[in-house]
């Protein structure tokens, strides 16, 4: 039997009003890749924060045994000192510093308080080679993509002589190629004897690289499975996560399509800082009443730029073209005009642009529709409470109270708060940019059901997604984008991943 490098026994962690973990047990073998699965709010990230010292000893019950020794970590530095390093879902890099400065921040190569920059540069080059990055150590982190930033985070972990690497949703924001490269790197680190714990909602990735998987549900350990010996499949993992078989990933819907309610004609947008760089070129699309329309495209195709530029010109310069609502031209020169015209936009980055995390659920839900709740500039707080409670129940937001800070919710429940905010605004067109990113299969199904309900009410829904099965499973009609242009239009009955990918890679040629 392989040596156990980590054992967490009967870990219990309580927050005000919520028991996040209840007697959770976890064993990780030396040199293995151990996956941690569960729905949003199941306790995965909380458990890893206990392990890494984010939640210090004394704030939880239970024991952590690492390499056979009981550990009582006071903070992250304590755990890192033993080689346990966590990479959070939100990367902890400073964009204004270089790659080398980020890698050795807090771990400076210094003698008597003076940093040895030559040593820093040499070590950075070696670490970048290990993770497969060709960038210069002096390159600013803000100038490289998210995929490469993730590799810089791993290089930073390696600089601390990591023995147990924890990765929380490492591929959530990555495209397919960057995700594949990262998974290959994790497998390479395994060959070097580094153990890994990976939290992921992408079950195909877990099947590809994990040796074992532990499933959490409602803050409790459900089971630990050996991926090979137990013949683990996605369906087995899903059943453990949600407590039932999920036979159909996408709820059935019979579309009832009406007239065109929204249309974009000859839409052109230039980059915000590079005046001669055209981001969107002659975009034409339309959405009918009761229709779910998809936009598929590779990273950089212009999908988010399209959504943001249409929603009150919140992205881009030198924007030209026309927008029509119910056959009449509308001018969407700012976000207020867009909302008043019947548009809503659920951003792909809910933490930065979709929510005020330090505020409560109640205020986040009412935020875009305060006029509906106020008279002479004074908000009717009783009505605000009633609205928030209504949407908490309607969208099944898991929280002890609408006065809970939004930052304390799981990703799936945060997304439901964003959806509540915009559904309450009663838009005719709802634009959803990566609506299920970083969300588990159970919460995804709930959000798909919400999308279907909106379409059944006669609203038009525009879904932008990097997951082709999701686009095919949910949308009545699909536009593909490539290099800032519409490169194809496919009806649902004709849609295949192969056909969509063909259109998504169709260059301007």
URLIN-V985229 format. One record per pair of residues at least 24 apart in sequence whose C-alpha atoms are under 7 Angstrom apart, sorted by sequence separation. I is the first residue (numbers start at 1). J is the second residue. D is the distance in whole Angstrom. If there is no record, write none. Layout:
# URLIN-V985229
i->{I & I}
j->{J & J}
d->{D & D}
This chain:
# URLIN-V985229
i->{4 & 5 & 52 & 100 & 131 & 217 & 262 & 263 & 311 & 480 & 482 & 483 & 4 & 5 & 215 & 216 & 262 & 312 & 482 & 3 & 4 & 53 & 215 & 260 & 261 & 262 & 312 & 362 & 2 & 3 & 52 & 128 & 147 & 260 & 261 & 311 & 411 & 412 & 2 & 127 & 146 & 260 & 261 & 411 & 259 & 260 & 391 & 468 & 164 & 165 & 166 & 167 & 168 & 169 & 258 & 259 & 429 & 430 & 431 & 432 & 433 & 434 & 147 & 163 & 164 & 165 & 166 & 167 & 168 & 169 & 203 & 257 & 258 & 412 & 428 & 429 & 430 & 431 & 432 & 433 & 434 & 52 & 163 & 164 & 165 & 166 & 167 & 168 & 257 & 258 & 428 & 429 & 430 & 431 & 432 & 433 & 257 & 52 & 256 & 257 & 311 & 255 & 255 & 100 & 99 & 100 & 98 & 99 & 98 & 99 & 362 & 98 & 99 & 361 & 362 & 98 & 99 & 360 & 361 & 97 & 98 & 360 & 361 & 96 & 97 & 272 & 360 & 361 & 95 & 96 & 271 & 272 & 360 & 361 & 95 & 96 & 270 & 271 & 359 & 360 & 13 & 95 & 269 & 270 & 358 & 359 & 12 & 13 & 269 & 270 & 357 & 358 & 11 & 12 & 103 & 269 & 270 & 357 & 358 & 11 & 12 & 269 & 357 & 11 & 268 & 269 & 10 & 11 & 103 & 104 & 268 & 365 & 9 & 10 & 103 & 267 & 268 & 368 & 9 & 131 & 267 & 367 & 8 & 9 & 266 & 267 & 365 & 366 & 8 & 265 & 266 & 361 & 365 & 369 & 7 & 8 & 265 & 364 & 368 & 7 & 264 & 265 & 6 & 7 & 264 & 6 & 263 & 264 & 5 & 6 & 263 & 5 & 262 & 263 & 262 & 355 & 261 & 262 & 354 & 261 & 87 & 260 & 261 & 85 & 346 & 346 & 83 & 85 & 83 & 84 & 344 & 83 & 84 & 85 & 86 & 87 & 88 & 89 & 83 & 84 & 85 & 86 & 87 & 88 & 89 & 83 & 84 & 85 & 86 & 87 & 89 & 344 & 343 & 342 & 343 & 344 & 345 & 346 & 347 & 348 & 342 & 343 & 344 & 345 & 346 & 347 & 348 & 342 & 343 & 344 & 345 & 346 & 348 & 175 & 304 & 32 & 31 & 36 & 303 & 31 & 33 & 34 & 35 & 36 & 37 & 31 & 32 & 33 & 34 & 35 & 36 & 37 & 292 & 31 & 32 & 33 & 34 & 35 & 37 & 291 & 30 & 290 & 290 & 290 & 290 & 292 & 293 & 294 & 295 & 296 & 289 & 290 & 291 & 292 & 293 & 294 & 295 & 296 & 297 & 289 & 290 & 291 & 292 & 293 & 294 & 295 & 296 & 35 & 289 & 288 & 287 & 42 & 35 & 42 & 34 & 42 & 43 & 33 & 34 & 35 & 36 & 37 & 38 & 42 & 294 & 33 & 34 & 35 & 36 & 37 & 38 & 39 & 32 & 33 & 34 & 35 & 36 & 37 & 38 & 301 & 294 & 301 & 302 & 293 & 301 & 302 & 292 & 293 & 294 & 295 & 296 & 297 & 301 & 292 & 293 & 294 & 295 & 296 & 297 & 291 & 293 & 294 & 295 & 296 & 297 & 250 & 24 & 25 & 249 & 22 & 23 & 24 & 251 & 21 & 22 & 250 & 251 & 20 & 21 & 253 & 242 & 39 & 283 & 38 & 281 & 282 & 283 & 280 & 281 & 279 & 280 & 298 & 297 & 250 & 250 & 201 & 201 & 201 & 172 & 172 & 41 & 40 & 40 & 40 & 17 & 40 & 40 & 39 & 39}
j->{28 & 29 & 76 & 124 & 155 & 241 & 286 & 287 & 335 & 504 & 506 & 507 & 29 & 30 & 240 & 241 & 287 & 337 & 507 & 29 & 30 & 79 & 241 & 286 & 287 & 288 & 338 & 388 & 29 & 30 & 79 & 155 & 174 & 287 & 288 & 338 & 438 & 439 & 30 & 155 & 174 & 288 & 289 & 439 & 288 & 289 & 420 & 497 & 194 & 195 & 196 & 197 & 198 & 199 & 288 & 289 & 459 & 460 & 461 & 462 & 463 & 464 & 178 & 194 & 195 & 196 & 197 & 198 & 199 & 200 & 234 & 288 & 289 & 443 & 459 & 460 & 461 & 462 & 463 & 464 & 465 & 84 & 195 & 196 & 197 & 198 & 199 & 200 & 289 & 290 & 460 & 461 & 462 & 463 & 464 & 465 & 290 & 86 & 290 & 291 & 345 & 290 & 291 & 137 & 137 & 138 & 137 & 138 & 138 & 139 & 402 & 139 & 140 & 402 & 403 & 140 & 141 & 402 & 403 & 140 & 141 & 403 & 404 & 140 & 141 & 316 & 404 & 405 & 140 & 141 & 316 & 317 & 405 & 406 & 141 & 142 & 316 & 317 & 405 & 406 & 60 & 142 & 316 & 317 & 405 & 406 & 60 & 61 & 317 & 318 & 405 & 406 & 60 & 61 & 152 & 318 & 319 & 406 & 407 & 61 & 62 & 319 & 407 & 62 & 319 & 320 & 62 & 63 & 155 & 156 & 320 & 417 & 62 & 63 & 156 & 320 & 321 & 421 & 63 & 185 & 321 & 421 & 63 & 64 & 321 & 322 & 420 & 421 & 64 & 321 & 322 & 417 & 421 & 425 & 64 & 65 & 322 & 421 & 425 & 65 & 322 & 323 & 65 & 66 & 323 & 66 & 323 & 324 & 66 & 67 & 324 & 67 & 324 & 325 & 325 & 418 & 325 & 326 & 418 & 326 & 153 & 326 & 327 & 157 & 418 & 419 & 160 & 162 & 161 & 162 & 422 & 162 & 163 & 164 & 165 & 166 & 167 & 168 & 163 & 164 & 165 & 166 & 167 & 168 & 169 & 164 & 165 & 166 & 167 & 168 & 170 & 427 & 427 & 427 & 428 & 429 & 430 & 431 & 432 & 433 & 428 & 429 & 430 & 431 & 432 & 433 & 434 & 429 & 430 & 431 & 432 & 433 & 435 & 299 & 433 & 190 & 190 & 197 & 464 & 193 & 195 & 196 & 197 & 198 & 199 & 194 & 195 & 196 & 197 & 198 & 199 & 200 & 455 & 195 & 196 & 197 & 198 & 199 & 201 & 455 & 195 & 455 & 456 & 457 & 458 & 460 & 461 & 462 & 463 & 464 & 458 & 459 & 460 & 461 & 462 & 463 & 464 & 465 & 466 & 459 & 460 & 461 & 462 & 463 & 464 & 465 & 466 & 206 & 460 & 460 & 460 & 216 & 210 & 217 & 210 & 218 & 219 & 210 & 211 & 212 & 213 & 214 & 215 & 219 & 471 & 211 & 212 & 213 & 214 & 215 & 216 & 217 & 211 & 212 & 213 & 214 & 215 & 216 & 217 & 481 & 475 & 482 & 483 & 475 & 483 & 484 & 475 & 476 & 477 & 478 & 479 & 480 & 484 & 476 & 477 & 478 & 479 & 480 & 481 & 476 & 478 & 479 & 480 & 481 & 482 & 445 & 220 & 221 & 445 & 219 & 220 & 221 & 448 & 219 & 220 & 448 & 449 & 219 & 220 & 452 & 442 & 241 & 485 & 241 & 484 & 485 & 486 & 484 & 485 & 484 & 485 & 504 & 504 & 473 & 474 & 438 & 439 & 440 & 437 & 438 & 410 & 410 & 411 & 412 & 400 & 439 & 440 & 440 & 442}
d->{6 & 5 & 6 & 6 & 6 & 6 & 6 & 6 & 6 & 6 & 6 & 7 & 4 & 5 & 6 & 7 & 5 & 7 & 7 & 6 & 6 & 6 & 6 & 7 & 6 & 7 & 5 & 5 & 6 & 6 & 6 & 6 & 6 & 6 & 5 & 6 & 7 & 5 & 7 & 6 & 7 & 4 & 6 & 6 & 5 & 6 & 6 & 6 & 6 & 6 & 6 & 6 & 6 & 5 & 6 & 6 & 6 & 6 & 6 & 6 & 6 & 6 & 5 & 5 & 5 & 5 & 5 & 5 & 5 & 5 & 6 & 6 & 5 & 6 & 5 & 5 & 5 & 5 & 5 & 5 & 5 & 7 & 6 & 6 & 6 & 6 & 6 & 7 & 6 & 6 & 6 & 6 & 6 & 6 & 6 & 7 & 5 & 7 & 6 & 6 & 7 & 7 & 7 & 5 & 5 & 6 & 7 & 6 & 5 & 6 & 5 & 5 & 6 & 5 & 6 & 4 & 6 & 7 & 6 & 6 & 6 & 5 & 6 & 6 & 6 & 5 & 5 & 6 & 7 & 7 & 5 & 5 & 4 & 5 & 5 & 7 & 6 & 6 & 5 & 5 & 5 & 5 & 6 & 5 & 6 & 6 & 6 & 7 & 6 & 6 & 7 & 7 & 7 & 5 & 7 & 6 & 7 & 5 & 6 & 6 & 6 & 5 & 5 & 4 & 6 & 7 & 5 & 7 & 7 & 7 & 5 & 6 & 6 & 7 & 4 & 6 & 6 & 7 & 5 & 7 & 4 & 7 & 6 & 6 & 5 & 7 & 6 & 6 & 5 & 6 & 7 & 7 & 4 & 6 & 6 & 6 & 5 & 7 & 7 & 5 & 6 & 6 & 6 & 6 & 5 & 5 & 6 & 7 & 6 & 6 & 5 & 5 & 6 & 7 & 5 & 7 & 5 & 6 & 6 & 4 & 7 & 7 & 7 & 6 & 7 & 7 & 7 & 6 & 6 & 6 & 6 & 4 & 6 & 6 & 6 & 6 & 7 & 5 & 5 & 5 & 5 & 4 & 5 & 5 & 5 & 6 & 6 & 6 & 6 & 6 & 6 & 6 & 5 & 4 & 6 & 6 & 6 & 6 & 7 & 5 & 5 & 5 & 5 & 5 & 5 & 5 & 5 & 6 & 6 & 6 & 6 & 6 & 7 & 6 & 7 & 7 & 6 & 7 & 7 & 5 & 6 & 6 & 6 & 6 & 6 & 5 & 5 & 5 & 5 & 5 & 5 & 7 & 7 & 4 & 6 & 6 & 6 & 6 & 7 & 6 & 6 & 4 & 6 & 7 & 4 & 6 & 6 & 6 & 6 & 6 & 5 & 5 & 5 & 5 & 5 & 5 & 5 & 6 & 7 & 6 & 5 & 6 & 6 & 6 & 6 & 7 & 7 & 7 & 5 & 6 & 6 & 6 & 6 & 5 & 6 & 5 & 5 & 5 & 6 & 6 & 6 & 6 & 6 & 5 & 6 & 5 & 5 & 4 & 5 & 5 & 5 & 7 & 6 & 7 & 6 & 6 & 6 & 6 & 6 & 6 & 6 & 5 & 7 & 5 & 5 & 5 & 5 & 6 & 6 & 6 & 6 & 6 & 5 & 6 & 5 & 4 & 5 & 5 & 5 & 6 & 6 & 6 & 6 & 6 & 6 & 6 & 5 & 6 & 6 & 6 & 7 & 5 & 7 & 4 & 5 & 7 & 6 & 5 & 6 & 7 & 6 & 6 & 6 & 5 & 6 & 7 & 6 & 4 & 5 & 5 & 6 & 7 & 5 & 6 & 7 & 7 & 7 & 5 & 7 & 6 & 5 & 5 & 6 & 6 & 6 & 6 & 6 & 5 & 7}
